[in-house]
Amino acid sequence: MANGVSVAVVDDDPSALQALAGLVRALGFHATCFACAEDLLGAEPFDIDCLLSDLRMSGLNGLELAYRLAHASRP
């Protein structure tokens, strides 16, 4: 894992999700995949250094997800 950087990859399109995660890993970073914003928000707390998200998803969109993460009181 390059520099210990953890990237949360969120996309409701499974092929796009896997392609983006593969790219993140090829660059030497750790990627954790989520099929929707709600899956990320409901996940066990973990350190997120970077969010890579689709903007247009059913349910919460990528901007709403980023806003919630920025204002969440996660450990």
C-alpha positions in Angstrom: 0.0 0.0 0.0 1.6 3.3 -1.1 2.0 5.6 1.8 -0.8 3.9 3.6 -3.4 5.9 1.6 -6.9 4.4 1.7 -9.4 5.2 -1.1 -13.1 4.6 -0.8 -14.5 3.8 -4.2 -18.3 4.2 -4.6 -20.2 3.4 -7.8 -23.5 1.7 -8.5 -22.2 0.3 -11.8 -20.4 -2.9 -10.9 -18.0 -2.8 -13.9 -17.1 0.9 -13.3 -16.6 0.1 -9.6 -14.2 -2.7 -10.4 -12.4 -0.7 -13.1 -11.9 2.3 -10.8 -10.7 0.1 -7.9 -8.3 -1.7 -10.2 -6.9 1.7 -11.3 -6.5 2.8 -7.7 -4.7 -0.4 -6.7 -2.5 -0.2 -9.8 -1.4 3.2 -8.6 -0.3 1.6 -5.3 -3.2 2.6 -3.1 -5.6 0.6 -1.0 -9.1 0.6 -2.4 -12.3 -0.4 -0.5 -15.3 -0.8 -2.8 -18.9 0.2 -2.1 -21.9 -0.3 -4.4 -23.8 2.7 -3.1 -23.3 5.7 -0.8 -25.5 4.0 1.9 -23.1 1.0 2.0 -20.2 3.3 2.8 -22.1 5.3 5.4 -23.2 2.0 7.1 -19.7 0.4 7.0 -17.7 -0.2 10.1 -15.6 2.9 10.8 -12.3 2.9 8.9 -9.9 5.6 7.8 -10.7 7.2 4.5 -8.0 9.4 3.0 -9.7 9.9 -0.3 -13.2 9.4 -1.7 -13.7 8.5 -5.4 -17.4 8.4 -6.1 -19.8 8.4 -9.0 -21.9 11.7 -8.9 -25.1 10.2 -10.2 -26.3 7.2 -8.2 -29.7 6.2 -7.0 -30.3 7.1 -3.4 -27.6 9.4 -2.1 -25.6 10.9 -4.9 -21.8 11.5 -4.8 -22.1 15.1 -3.6 -24.5 14.3 -0.8 -22.1 11.5 0.2 -19.1 13.8 0.4 -21.1 16.3 2.4 -22.2 13.7 4.9 -18.7 12.3 5.3 -17.3 15.8 5.8 -19.8 16.5 8.5 -19.8 13.1 10.2 -18.3 12.5 13.6 -16.6 9.3 12.8 -13.6 8.2 14.8 
